[in-house]
Amino acid sequence: MNELLVYFAACVITAMAVLSVLRWRFPHWGLRRTSMLAALPVPALTLLVCAWVAIKTAMIPASKCGIDACGMAMGFALIVAVIALIGFVLTWAIGAAIMIARRKRG
């Protein structure tokens, strides 16, 4: 459970840093584009790792897998990919809410 909180915190902290840079560098960009690009880095890297694990596991012959080791690796990749997608959506929503609040304030 703590690992999920750390992962989501990493997603949010990274997204807020990227959001600050994007709002400063490209002030004319809209809410959707800026918040989506800001939410992307950590989940995208996580999905790349999941894809790498899934591809490497799919390339291993069945004789070398052992007792369901390949199935466990594929299950890990799928579960972590779902967590990454949840992190993306959560971070996107937080970024959009912060941008809306900044617009109302300023």
Salt bridges, closest charged atoms under 4 A:
none
